[in-house]
């Protein structure tokens, strides 16, 4: 088991992609803190029922005190924190509209969760990882900033900021043995995306299918391998990178 006895926080771990990541981490022996603003006890219970270790911690990643409490609860339960998956984001809820129709409130809310949340969580785990001289932070970004996708400008810009923040964190924390990397999926048929977008998902996905080298729907399980790789010792000399996982949609 690649993550045996390692405590890993998964933000946005109560449903959708985060829940899939959390369960996969537990299956590799990780001890998971399912952190979410919604009720994530169900996800944590599923892990425990399968023989894994998990707790649910309610957390609003845009709020510093909430994020600090999330980390402290993880340390109190598991004795430390070895990994962080910054998955929480406003994504499926984002309305597709041109840049001149986005309100300031919408823009600020997306930035608060998708960018500030990544920074706050990394900032909170840093002292604990630094004390151990090791740690893994995996930021979930997206393929959209590499295209400059115009119909969801606030989301696109926020995920571009995560790419840059990943590089900044890697340079700031690498000297302390902490590896920070990012993963950029494309549109993924997750539990959350399907329930929120409904039939609109098919319309949004249709043009992508013909552009991917592997012309099929992307599922959460397609991203799991990259998450586990960046959390494991197999990636100990990789820092500041964004790995695109999209079936060959974007190549760089």
N, C-alpha and C positions, 0 to 999 in steps of 0.2 A: 504493500500500500504506500503510495507516494507521499501521502499527507498524514501519516499516522501520528496521532496525538497533537497535531498542530491546530491551534485555535484560529479560526478564520471568520471574520465578519463579512457578511454579504448584505449590503444595503439594498433595499428594494427586494428583499428575499422572500417576501410573503406570497408572491404570485408571479406568473409569467416567467420571463427569462431568469430572474433572480432565484425563483423557487427551483428551477431546473439546475442552476449552478449549485445551490445549497445542497441539494440531494446528491449531486455528483461528487461534491467535496466530501460529504459524509461517507459516501461509498468508498472513497479512497482513504478512509481513516481519519479524516479531519473532524474537529470538534467545532460545530457551526453555531454562530450567533446570527440568527435570522432577524435582521433589523428592518423595520418597515413602519411607515406611518399608518398603514392599515393593519388589521389584525393578522399577524403572522403566526399565531399559535398553531393553526392547522398545519402549516408547513413544517414547523418544528416537531409537532406530534408525529407526522408521517415519517420523519427521519428517525425519531425515537422508536416508533413501532417497527421500523426495519432494522433495529439493532444499533443505530448510530447515536451520537451525542449531539443534542441541539437545545438551544434556548431561544425564546422569542424576546426581543427587546424593542419596545416601541421607540421610534426615533424619527424626528423631522430633520433631514440632513441640512436644511437651510438655516437651522437654528443652532448656534454654537453650544449652548448649554445642553441641548438635547443630544447633540453628537458626543460631547464629552461624557455624558451619563451613559450613552451606549457603549463607549469604550471601557469605562470603569466597570460596568456590569459584566462585560465580557472577561475582563481581567479578574474580577472577583470570582467568577464561576469557573474559569479555566486556568487561572494562574498566569495569564499573559495573553498576548496577541501576536500571532506569527504571520497572519495574512489578512489582507483587506481587498474585497472586490467592490469597487465603487460602481455599483450598477443602478442605483436609484436615479430616476430621471423623469421629467415630464416628456412623454414621447407620444403614446397612443392618443392622448387627450389633445394634442396640438392640432389646431384647425389649419387646413391648407388655405392660405390666403397670401396675396402679394404683399410686399414689404410696406406699401403705403397704406395698408388696411390693418396693420398690427398696432394695437394700442400700447402705450407706455407700460401700463399695468401688466399686460400679457408678456411683453418683452422682459420686464424686470423679474417676473415670477419664474420664467423659464431659466433666466440667468442665475437666480438665487438657488434653485434646486440643482440644475445641471452643471453649473460651474462652481459656485460657492460651496455647494455640498461636497464636491470632490476635494476641494482644498481643505475644508473644515475636517473631514474625516481623516485625510492624510496627516494633517496637523495634529490631530488628537492621538493617532496611533504612533506617531514619530518617536516620542520619548520612550515608549515601551519597547519598540523595535531597536532603537539606538542603544538602550541599556543591554540588550541581548547581542548586539552586533550583527543582527540579521533580521530580515523581514521581506515580505513580498507584497507589493501593491499593484493591483490590476484595475486600470480604469477602463470602463466600457464607453467608448466613443461611438462613432458611426462612419460609414463610408461617405455620407452626404457632404461633409466639408471639402472633400477632395473633388467633388463635382460643382460645389457652390450652388446647391439646390435652391432655387429662388422662391418656391411656393410655401416653404416653411422656413423663412429667413432666420427667425429667432432661434429655432431649434438647430439649424445648420451652423449658425455662428457659435452657439453654445458648445456644440460638439467639436468645432474647430479649436475653441479655447481649451478644451480638454486635451487635445493633441499637443498643444503648446505647453500646457500645465504639466503634462506627463514628462516632457523634456526638462522643464525647470525642476520638478521634484526629483527626477533621476540624478541631476547634477548636484542638487542640494543634499540629497540623502545617500547617494552612492558611496560616499566616503565612510559612511557608518554601516556598510554592508547591506543596505536596503535596495532592492531592485524594484524599480517602478517602470511599468510598461502599460501599453494600452491595446485594446482589441476593437476593431471597427467592423461590425456586421452591417449588412444591408437590411432592407425590410424583411422582418422575420415573423412567421406565423406563430406567435406565442399565444398563450392563454389570454393575456391582457389585450393584445392587439386584436385578436379575433372577436372578443366580447365587446370591445369598445368601438372598433371600426366597422364590424359587421360586413355587409356586402361591399362596402367601399374598399375593403382590403383587396378584393379581387381586381377592382378597377385600378388601384394604385400599383398592384404587383404586375399586371399584364405587360406593360412595356419593358419591365426588367427581365422577364423570362427570356425574351429573344436576345437580350444583351449579355446574359450570363453564359460562360463557357459550358457550365452544367445547367441546362435550361429546365430547372425545376424550382419549386418553392423552397425557401430556406426555413429551417426549423431550429428551435433552441438547441437541440442535440448536436447540430452542426458546429456550434460555437464552444461546446463544453471542452473539447480536447485542448483548445487554445488556452482556456481559463486554467485548466489543470496544469498545463505545461508551464505557464508563467508563475503559478503558485509553487511549483515543485523545484527540486534541486537541479533539474535538467536545464533550467534557464538562469543559473547562477551568474553567468557572465554576459547577460543581455540586459541592457538598460536604455530607457528613453525611446523605445521603439513602439510603433503602432502597426500591429499585424492586421491586415484587412482579411476578413473572412466573409466572402460574399459569392462564392461559386465562380469566381473569375469575372465579375462585373467590372471592377476597377483594378488596374494593374499599375504599379509604380515601382 
